[in-house]
């Protein structure tokens, strides 16, 4: 078993998912019911960094179930929403994700909207600034985080966001989404157990890589963005998340023998496209890792996820194995992800939302 705070929090992700499903449901239902009764037709879901990846993942899941008469969900960064505010009317609402409840652009947007547009805040930490200004609070569960690299809190806040949007749909669709999220917790647990004994040796094989690409389709695309972010934050390497069809163009121009391609390929409509582009990357000389139920590319290394894993929940099930790999690679490269050196770079930009680094607060 890998020692460290981050690996412990990765192992805690399935419990955080289950706890959020149980503890956050009433608040999610209340927020969704209020939005429905207010005639909401458009929900802007905002966040930055990891929380932006959650907006993309939650909106992708919502689109799978929404019909033409359901509200439209628009994901975008909080910074973009605040700088280029859309024209809002009585049918608009804003859902902001910030694990700390302190991210400046989410806070600033909510302050500007107060009393004009309904706001829902998904928060992990109690007693934050957003607690005092949002119309509705949905708090994710799973206990406090003690590191600035979000792993457990990413899973928890994503599930809380998906709960709100599921309840906006209501009925059988909401029931099905909740059931599938509960199953995703089991799949994440199995993926973590399977990956942990492998990532140390795999990290040694990847230590000399110059470029790391994480690729996926559908909901595996925001999963790829988040997995690449974990590689950057922990291992301090160049890592890029990309969508399968996009990788087939621009990214393909620099993939070669100094590259690693991590393909997130749960079964689903996008699997074939991701396998295809990763197979081409292997032919161009890249080292390929598949996060998948089975190996599909000759010469690739497999980090196994359960066969029943749904593509729509790749952010919860396929990211943890890559996060464990990122931690192992960081240690090999002489970094301490539990106490990263880059925190002051955030603070120098005025981003003070990382609460009690190494003590009592998550980022985002």
Phi, psi and omega per residue, in radians:
X1 nan 2.306 -3.120
X2 -1.288 2.290 3.119
X3 -1.532 2.703 3.119
X4 2.357 2.777 -3.124
X5 -1.221 -0.780 -3.107
X6 -1.091 -0.838 3.083
X7 -0.996 -0.649 3.102
X8 -1.115 -0.676 3.127
X9 -1.256 -0.589 3.049
X10 -1.096 -0.762 3.107
X11 -1.125 -0.422 -3.139
X12 -1.466 -0.127 -3.082
X13 -1.008 -0.813 -3.139
X14 -1.021 -0.704 3.096
X15 -1.135 -0.663 3.114
X16 -1.121 -0.666 3.090
X17 -1.087 -0.876 -3.112
X18 -1.086 -0.749 -3.124
X19 -1.126 -0.685 3.128
X20 -1.158 -0.725 3.100
X21 -1.014 -0.660 -3.116
X22 -1.421 -0.785 -2.956
X23 -1.520 -0.409 -3.037
X24 -1.769 -0.075 -3.017
X25 -1.113 -0.790 -3.098
X26 -1.055 -0.762 3.139
X27 -1.166 -0.675 3.108
X28 -1.108 -0.728 3.124
X29 -1.128 -0.731 -3.130
X30 -1.119 -0.755 3.132
X31 -1.123 -0.808 -3.128
X32 -1.115 -0.710 3.134
X33 -1.092 -0.696 3.124
X34 -1.148 -0.706 3.124
X35 -1.145 -0.754 3.134
X36 -1.101 -0.784 -3.110
X37 -1.165 -0.422 3.097
X38 -1.489 0.022 3.090
X39 1.330 0.565 -3.113
X40 -1.082 2.384 3.114
X41 -2.114 -0.243 -3.101
X42 -2.594 2.221 3.133
X43 -2.060 2.064 3.077
X44 -1.586 2.089 3.140
X45 -1.848 2.071 -2.974
X46 -2.180 2.639 3.092
X47 3.128 2.952 3.092
X48 -2.260 2.702 3.134
X49 1.101 -2.282 3.094
X50 -0.958 -0.688 -3.124
X51 -1.181 -0.519 3.030
X52 -1.145 -0.711 3.083
X53 -1.065 -0.604 3.081
X54 -1.162 -0.645 3.109
X55 -1.082 -0.724 -3.141
X56 -1.155 -0.769 -3.116
X57 -1.151 -0.764 -3.120
X58 -1.167 -0.699 3.118
X59 -1.163 -0.637 3.095
X60 -1.101 -0.807 3.115
X61 -1.082 -0.765 -3.133
X62 -1.025 -0.757 -3.111
X63 -1.079 -0.499 3.138
X64 -1.098 -0.484 -3.018
X65 -1.957 -0.328 -3.035
X66 -1.308 2.558 3.070
X67 -1.909 -3.127 -3.078
X68 -1.150 -0.326 -3.131
X69 -1.707 -0.004 3.135
X70 -1.542 2.739 3.082
X71 -1.023 2.616 3.068
X72 -1.512 2.405 3.085
X73 -1.902 2.208 -3.077
X74 -2.042 1.926 3.113
X75 -1.589 2.403 3.076
X76 -2.856 2.855 -3.134
X77 -1.208 2.614 3.110
X78 -1.128 -0.608 3.113
X79 -1.115 -0.726 3.107
X80 -1.159 -0.765 -3.132
X81 -1.048 -0.703 -3.092
X82 -1.307 -0.634 -3.078
X83 -1.421 -0.636 3.131
X84 -2.136 1.170 -3.022
X85 -1.120 2.327 3.073
X86 -1.252 2.832 3.037
X87 -1.322 2.088 -3.039
X88 -1.881 2.556 3.127
X89 -2.335 -2.938 -3.072
X90 -1.154 -0.268 3.122
X91 -1.662 0.137 -3.099
X92 -1.736 2.639 2.980
X93 -2.537 2.779 -3.137
X94 -2.237 2.249 3.053
X95 -1.958 2.075 -3.130
X96 -1.930 2.374 3.132
X97 -1.917 2.141 3.032
X98 -2.683 1.883 -3.085
X99 -0.988 -0.709 -3.136
X100 -1.388 -0.365 -3.022
X101 1.292 0.282 -3.038
X102 -2.235 -0.039 -3.063
X103 -1.053 2.246 -2.868
X104 -1.091 -0.659 -3.086
X105 -1.309 -0.564 3.039
X106 -1.193 -0.798 3.118
X107 -1.054 -0.807 -3.126
X108 -1.088 -0.717 3.114
X109 -1.113 -0.759 -3.117
X110 -1.174 -0.637 3.102
X111 -1.102 -0.710 -3.136
X112 -1.206 -0.514 -3.081
X113 -1.540 -0.218 -3.003
X114 -0.972 2.179 3.129
X115 1.471 -0.080 -3.094
X116 -2.020 -0.739 -3.080
X117 -2.311 2.353 3.114
X118 -1.090 2.410 -3.111
X119 -2.217 2.461 3.064
X120 -2.165 2.208 3.121
X121 -1.912 2.227 2.984
X122 -1.736 2.025 -2.992
X123 -2.322 2.608 3.055
X124 -1.803 -0.610 -3.063
X125 -1.648 2.345 3.117
X126 -1.399 2.672 3.028
X127 1.340 0.426 -3.090
X128 -1.501 3.060 3.072
X129 -1.075 -0.724 -3.130
X130 -1.100 -0.521 3.091
X131 -0.982 -0.560 -3.060
X132 -1.564 -0.168 -3.049
X133 -2.168 -0.295 -3.140
X134 -1.374 2.598 3.089
X135 -1.253 -0.620 -3.127
X136 -2.374 2.422 3.135
X137 -2.024 2.250 2.984
X138 -2.096 1.932 -3.066
X139 -1.725 2.184 3.084
X140 -1.302 2.858 -3.012
X141 -2.128 -3.127 3.112
X142 2.011 0.058 3.094
X143 1.548 2.877 -3.073
X144 -1.217 2.728 3.009
X145 -1.789 2.593 -3.091
X146 -2.101 0.270 3.139
X147 -2.395 2.691 -3.139
X148 -1.388 -0.204 3.100
X149 -1.546 2.017 -3.063
X150 -1.350 2.155 2.998
X151 -2.265 -1.213 3.103
X152 -1.042 -0.757 -3.095
X153 -1.255 -0.463 3.008
X154 -1.068 -0.857 -3.128
X155 -1.091 -0.765 -3.062
X156 -1.187 -0.803 -3.115
X157 -1.227 -0.574 3.065
X158 -1.098 -0.807 -3.140
X159 -1.087 -0.735 3.119
X160 -1.063 -0.714 3.101
X161 -1.125 -0.769 3.137
X162 -1.149 -0.531 3.059
X163 -1.116 -0.786 3.138
X164 -1.048 -0.827 -3.105
X165 -1.186 -0.618 3.081
X166 -1.113 -0.744 3.138
X167 -1.218 -0.411 3.036
X168 -1.135 -0.597 3.054
X169 -1.324 -0.759 3.075
X170 1.287 3.115 3.027
X171 1.053 -2.521 -3.085
X172 -1.101 -0.553 -3.133
X173 -1.150 -0.743 3.100
X174 -1.125 -0.720 3.122
X175 -1.053 -0.759 -3.102
X176 -1.155 -0.718 3.132
X177 -1.105 -0.755 3.114
X178 -1.085 -0.748 3.124
X179 -1.085 -0.707 -3.123
X180 -1.216 -0.572 3.073
X181 -1.173 -0.680 3.095
X182 -1.106 -0.708 3.092
X183 -1.166 -0.622 3.108
X184 -1.071 -0.580 3.081
X185 -1.076 -0.722 3.097
X186 -1.123 -0.724 -3.119
X187 -1.181 -0.673 3.086
X188 -1.099 -0.713 3.126
X189 -1.053 -0.794 3.137
X190 -1.139 -0.686 -3.139
X191 -1.141 -0.676 3.122
X192 -1.149 -0.791 3.129
X193 -1.069 -0.713 -3.116
X194 -1.214 -0.618 -3.041
X195 -1.403 -0.581 -2.953
X196 -0.982 -0.757 3.139
X197 -1.279 -0.156 -3.053
X198 -1.755 -0.469 -2.914
X199 -1.231 -0.476 3.129
X200 -1.108 -0.886 3.119
X201 -1.147 -0.655 3.132
X202 -1.149 -0.684 3.114
X203 -1.050 -0.685 3.115
X204 -1.066 -0.625 3.140
X205 -1.295 -0.361 -3.065
X206 -1.783 -0.021 -2.957
X207 -1.020 -0.517 -3.074
X208 -1.604 -0.001 -3.097
X209 -1.125 2.452 3.132
X210 -1.652 -0.705 -3.111
X211 -2.146 2.326 3.030
X212 -2.110 2.253 3.129
X213 -2.109 2.387 3.047
X214 -2.048 2.254 -2.991
X215 -2.274 2.498 3.101
X216 -2.881 2.860 -3.128
X217 -2.038 2.753 3.131
X218 1.035 -2.332 3.115
X219 -1.206 -0.255 3.044
X220 -1.279 -0.206 3.047
X221 -1.241 -0.950 3.044
X222 -1.065 -0.495 3.034
X223 -1.105 -0.698 3.111
X224 -1.134 -0.690 3.090
X225 -1.072 -0.762 -3.125
X226 -1.208 -0.724 3.125
X227 -1.098 -0.710 3.102
X228 -1.126 -0.667 3.094
X229 -1.084 -0.691 3.114
X230 -1.122 -0.674 3.090
X231 -1.102 -0.727 3.129
X232 -1.165 -0.844 -3.046
X233 -1.166 -0.666 -3.058
X234 -1.600 -0.922 -3.030
X235 -1.537 -0.163 3.133
X236 0.944 0.965 3.107
X237 -2.202 2.828 3.010
X238 -1.266 2.074 3.133
X239 -2.450 2.392 -3.057
X240 -2.304 2.238 3.033
X241 -1.618 2.429 -3.082
X242 -2.572 2.728 3.089
X243 -1.537 2.571 -2.929
X244 -0.982 -0.820 -3.092
X245 -1.261 -0.518 3.078
X246 -1.241 -0.624 3.124
X247 -1.114 -0.488 -3.117
X248 -1.159 -0.227 3.134
X249 -1.917 -1.637 -2.982
X250 -1.036 -0.848 -3.082
X251 -1.079 -0.581 -3.084
X252 -1.039 -0.368 -3.067
X253 -1.240 -0.348 -3.089
X254 -2.075 0.036 3.132
X255 -1.291 2.281 3.133
X256 -2.828 -2.715 -3.029
X257 -1.172 -0.329 3.122
X258 -1.660 0.259 -3.057
X259 -1.987 2.652 2.969
X260 -2.116 2.315 3.078
X261 -2.036 2.109 3.107
X262 -1.818 1.971 -3.070
X263 -1.749 2.078 3.086
X264 -1.593 1.839 -2.971
X265 -2.291 1.083 2.939
X266 -1.154 2.794 3.087
X267 -1.097 2.405 -3.129
X268 2.860 3.107 -3.079
X269 -1.037 -0.526 -3.071
X270 -1.593 -0.051 -3.051
X271 -1.032 -0.797 -3.061
X272 -1.041 -0.729 -3.129
X273 -1.153 -0.688 -3.131
X274 -1.209 -0.756 3.090
X275 -1.062 -0.709 -3.110
X276 -1.085 -0.850 -3.096
X277 -1.226 -0.593 3.100
X278 -1.204 -0.622 3.077
X279 -1.119 -0.697 3.060
X280 -1.089 -0.727 3.119
X281 -1.047 -0.681 3.082
X282 -1.098 -0.707 3.120
X283 -1.156 -0.473 3.110
X284 -1.471 0.026 3.055
X285 1.851 -0.033 -3.112
X286 -1.313 2.633 2.971
X287 -1.424 2.283 -3.066
X288 -2.032 2.340 3.024
X289 -2.079 2.252 3.075
X290 -1.812 2.218 2.954
X291 -1.766 1.717 -2.836
X292 -2.787 2.894 3.063
X293 -1.304 -0.316 -3.121
X294 -2.777 2.772 -3.130
X295 -1.426 2.309 -3.126
X296 -2.134 -0.240 -3.044
X297 -2.036 2.172 -3.103
X298 -1.068 2.284 3.118
X299 1.492 -0.096 3.133
X300 -1.353 2.874 3.039
X301 -1.865 2.435 -3.055
X302 -1.842 2.226 2.849
X303 -1.869 1.978 -2.897
X304 -1.446 2.362 2.908
X305 -2.071 2.710 -3.074
X306 -1.064 2.618 -3.095
X307 -1.078 -0.511 -3.096
X308 -1.507 0.061 -3.124
X309 -1.068 2.282 -3.119
X310 -1.545 2.400 3.088
X311 -0.956 -0.650 -3.098
X312 -1.087 -0.352 -3.129
X313 -1.970 0.408 3.089
X314 -0.981 -0.602 3.104
X315 -1.050 -0.473 3.136
X316 -1.581 -0.503 -2.974
X317 -1.866 -0.562 -3.068
X318 -1.683 -0.336 3.137
X319 -1.285 -0.724 -3.084
X320 -0.963 -0.733 3.092
X321 -1.064 -0.656 3.120
X322 -1.234 -0.622 3.091
X323 -1.112 -0.703 3.060
X324 -1.092 -0.726 3.090
X325 -1.090 -0.725 3.124
X326 -1.058 -0.715 3.123
X327 -1.125 -0.790 3.135
X328 -1.107 -0.700 3.126
X329 -1.164 -0.653 3.108
X330 -1.073 -0.842 3.138
X331 -1.028 -0.726 -3.131
X332 -1.132 -0.571 -3.121
X333 -1.562 0.102 3.050
X334 1.509 0.323 3.138
X335 -1.829 2.716 3.085
X336 -2.031 1.624 -3.077
X337 -1.106 -0.420 3.110
X338 -1.178 -0.428 3.128
X339 -2.395 1.228 -3.008
X340 -1.208 2.611 -3.106
X341 -1.390 -0.182 -3.027
X342 -1.519 -0.037 -3.068
X343 -1.010 -0.715 -3.115
X344 -1.155 -0.408 3.063
X345 -1.153 -0.636 3.046
X346 -1.143 -0.837 -3.091
X347 -1.082 -0.616 -3.116
X348 -1.133 -0.364 3.103
X349 -1.628 0.080 -3.115
X350 1.519 0.137 -3.135
X351 -1.536 1.570 -3.067
X352 -1.710 0.358 -3.007
X353 -1.408 -0.127 3.094
X354 -1.459 1.874 -3.001
X355 -1.590 2.174 3.028
X356 0.939 1.054 -3.080
X357 -0.936 2.220 -3.124
X358 1.338 0.048 -3.080
X359 -2.191 -1.061 -2.939
X360 -2.633 0.415 -3.124
X361 -2.769 2.533 3.084
X362 -1.610 2.915 3.092
X363 -1.517 3.034 2.884
X364 1.708 nan nan
